[in-house]
Amino acid sequence: MARLRTSWLAVGLMIVHPGVGLAQDALPKIDSDKYCDAASAVADENPATQKPIRDTCLKKEAASGERLARVWSEVPAADRHTCLKYLALTLPSNQGLAVCIGRVMGEHFLNGDLPDRR
């Protein structure tokens, strides 16, 4: 029975959020508008005051996307795969992906096993 539950968990973890692919070489295209709409609605229920929150979110999404584009090819494929799986379980954002990449690369640094930068 435990084996069956584990198998279903594995299947559940492989469900991919639309627009986010796994183990790809190219940086995934993330719908920042959708993410920032949701984030601003959660942060403030008043539509009149959501715009500045959304605008700030979009700026942060763009900045995170630019940083990710600079480093994506240097991130080990296994780490990209890990972060894309994580992203598939959330509402995808460039900020979330950047945090995940920072975390996994930080683990490499702390463990003394940084990937080669050839």
FENKAKA-V803280 format. One record per residue. N is the residue number from 1. RES is the residue in three letters. PHI is phi in whole degrees, 0 to 359 (NA if undefined). OMEGA is omega as a letter, one per 40 degrees, with the letter a starting at -180 (* if undefined). Layout:
{{N | RES | PHI | OMEGA} {N | RES | PHI | OMEGA}}
This chain:
{{1 | MET | NA | i} {2 | ALA | 297 | i} {3 | ARG | 295 | i} {4 | LEU | 296 | i} {5 | ARG | 298 | i} {6 | THR | 298 | i} {7 | SER | 297 | i} {8 | TRP | 293 | i} {9 | LEU | 297 | i} {10 | ALA | 299 | i} {11 | VAL | 296 | i} {12 | GLY | 298 | i} {13 | LEU | 288 | a} {14 | MET | 271 | i} {15 | ILE | 293 | a} {16 | VAL | 252 | i} {17 | HIS | 295 | a} {18 | PRO | 306 | i} {19 | GLY | 90 | i} {20 | VAL | 238 | a} {21 | GLY | 263 | i} {22 | LEU | 258 | i} {23 | ALA | 52 | i} {24 | GLN | 256 | i} {25 | ASP | 280 | a} {26 | ALA | 276 | i} {27 | LEU | 299 | a} {28 | PRO | 292 | i} {29 | LYS | 275 | a} {30 | ILE | 249 | a} {31 | ASP | 279 | a} {32 | SER | 294 | i} {33 | ASP | 300 | a} {34 | LYS | 298 | a} {35 | TYR | 298 | a} {36 | CYS | 290 | i} {37 | ASP | 300 | a} {38 | ALA | 294 | a} {39 | ALA | 296 | a} {40 | SER | 290 | i} {41 | ALA | 292 | i} {42 | VAL | 288 | a} {43 | ALA | 290 | a} {44 | ASP | 207 | a} {45 | GLU | 281 | a} {46 | ASN | 277 | a} {47 | PRO | 303 | a} {48 | ALA | 293 | a} {49 | THR | 260 | i} {50 | GLN | 285 | a} {51 | LYS | 302 | i} {52 | PRO | 297 | i} {53 | ILE | 295 | i} {54 | ARG | 297 | a} {55 | ASP | 299 | i} {56 | THR | 297 | i} {57 | CYS | 300 | a} {58 | LEU | 297 | i} {59 | LYS | 296 | i} {60 | LYS | 293 | i} {61 | GLU | 297 | i} {62 | ALA | 296 | i} {63 | ALA | 297 | i} {64 | SER | 295 | i} {65 | GLY | 298 | i} {66 | GLU | 295 | i} {67 | ARG | 296 | i} {68 | LEU | 298 | a} {69 | ALA | 299 | a} {70 | ARG | 289 | a} {71 | VAL | 251 | a} {72 | TRP | 308 | a} {73 | SER | 292 | i} {74 | GLU | 269 | i} {75 | VAL | 281 | i} {76 | PRO | 304 | a} {77 | ALA | 305 | a} {78 | ALA | 297 | i} {79 | ASP | 288 | i} {80 | ARG | 301 | a} {81 | HIS | 299 | i} {82 | THR | 302 | a} {83 | CYS | 289 | i} {84 | LEU | 291 | i} {85 | LYS | 295 | i} {86 | TYR | 300 | a} {87 | LEU | 298 | a} {88 | ALA | 293 | a} {89 | LEU | 266 | a} {90 | THR | 230 | i} {91 | LEU | 280 | a} {92 | PRO | 301 | i} {93 | SER | 210 | i} {94 | ASN | 296 | i} {95 | GLN | 296 | i} {96 | GLY | 296 | i} {97 | LEU | 294 | i} {98 | ALA | 296 | i} {99 | VAL | 297 | a} {100 | CYS | 297 | i} {101 | ILE | 299 | i} {102 | GLY | 300 | i} {103 | ARG | 294 | a} {104 | VAL | 291 | i} {105 | MET | 289 | i} {106 | GLY | 298 | i} {107 | GLU | 297 | i} {108 | HIS | 300 | a} {109 | PHE | 299 | a} {110 | LEU | 294 | i} {111 | ASN | 273 | i} {112 | GLY | 72 | a} {113 | ASP | 234 | i} {114 | LEU | 299 | i} {115 | PRO | 294 | i} {116 | ASP | 296 | i} {117 | ARG | 251 | a} {118 | ARG | 279 | *}}
